[in-house]
Amino acid sequence: MKMIVWMATLMVVAGCSYRGAYEGVQTGNRNACLPLPPSEYDECMEKASQPYEEYERERQEVLQED
């Protein structure tokens, strides 16, 4: 529940932009990595740390394939 409230607050502060929503989700994903053991933590953080620009580029490539 805390994560949902935090993400909603972030989206309002960020003007509900796609980037703001993406950053909010990524923050939640990184927080989910915290309780993991060190052997899984690094891989989890890597997956949850993709820059928005890279995400958007990949997203546009997929959209253009349709």
LUMFIGU-110771 format. One record per residue (C-alpha): residue in one letter; residue number from 1; y, z, x. Coordinates in Angstrom, 1 decimal, decimal comma, always signed. Each point is the difference from the previous one (the first is absolute). Layout:
SITE  vexvex  kedren      py      pz      px
SITE       A     NUM       Y       Z       X
...
//
This chain:
SITE  vexvex  kedren      py      pz      px
SITE       M       1    +0,0    +0,0    +0,0
SITE       K       2    +2,4    +0,8    +2,9
SITE       M       3    -0,5    -3,4    +1,4
SITE       I       4    +0,8    -1,7    -3,3
SITE       V       5    +3,2    +2,0    -0,3
SITE       W       6    +0,9    -0,7    +3,6
SITE       M       7    -0,6    -3,8    -0,4
SITE       A       8    +2,0    -0,1    -3,2
SITE       T       9    +2,9    +1,7    +1,7
SITE       L      10    -0,2    -2,3    +3,0
SITE       M      11    +0,0    -3,1    -2,3
SITE       V      12    +3,1    +1,3    -1,8
SITE       V      13    +1,8    +0,7    +3,3
SITE       A      14    -1,0    -3,3    +1,4
SITE       G      15    +1,3    -1,8    -3,1
SITE       C      16    -3,5    -0,9    -1,2
SITE       S      17    -0,2    -2,8    +2,6
SITE       Y      18    -3,4    -1,4    +1,0
SITE       R      19    +0,6    +1,3    +3,5
SITE       G      20    +0,7    +3,5    -1,4
SITE       A      21    -3,2    +0,0    -2,0
SITE       Y      22    -2,0    -1,3    +2,9
SITE       E      23    +1,4    +2,7    +2,3
SITE       G      24    -0,8    +2,7    -2,6
SITE       V      25    -3,6    -1,2    -0,3
SITE       Q      26    -0,3    -0,1    +3,8
SITE       T      27    +1,3    +3,5    +0,3
SITE       G      28    -2,6    +1,2    -2,6
SITE       N      29    -2,7    -1,9    +2,0
SITE       R      30    +1,1    +1,6    +3,2
SITE       N      31    +0,0    +3,5    -1,6
SITE       A      32    -3,6    -0,7    -1,2
SITE       C      33    -1,0    -0,4    +3,7
SITE       L      34    +1,2    +3,5    +1,0
SITE       P      35    -3,2    +1,9    -1,0
SITE       L      36    -2,3    -2,5    +1,7
SITE       P      37    -1,9    +0,8    +3,2
SITE       P      38    +1,6    -1,5    +3,2
SITE       S      39    -2,8    -2,6    +0,2
SITE       E      40    +1,2    -1,5    -3,4
SITE       Y      41    +3,7    +1,0    +0,2
SITE       D      42    +1,2    -2,7    +2,4
SITE       E      43    -1,7    -2,9    -1,9
SITE       C      44    +1,4    +1,4    -3,3
SITE       M      45    +3,5    +0,2    +1,4
SITE       E      46    -0,2    -3,5    +1,4
SITE       K      47    -0,9    -1,4    -3,4
SITE       A      48    +2,8    +2,0    -1,7
SITE       S      49    +2,7    -1,0    +2,5
SITE       Q      50    +0,3    -3,8    -0,5
SITE       P      51    +3,7    -0,9    +0,2
SITE       Y      52    +1,5    -1,3    -3,3
SITE       E      53    +1,0    -3,3    +1,7
SITE       E      54    -3,6    -0,6    +0,9
SITE       Y      55    -1,3    +0,9    -3,4
SITE       E      56    +2,6    -2,2    -1,7
SITE       R      57    -0,9    -3,0    +2,3
SITE       E      58    -3,7    +0,4    -0,8
SITE       R      59    +0,8    +0,4    -3,7
SITE       Q      60    +2,1    -3,2    -0,1
SITE       E      61    -2,8    -1,9    +1,8
SITE       V      62    -2,5    +1,1    -2,7
SITE       L      63    +2,4    -0,9    -2,8
SITE       Q      64    +0,6    -3,5    +1,5
SITE       E      65    -3,8    -0,6    +0,1
SITE       D      66    -0,3    +0,2    -3,8
//
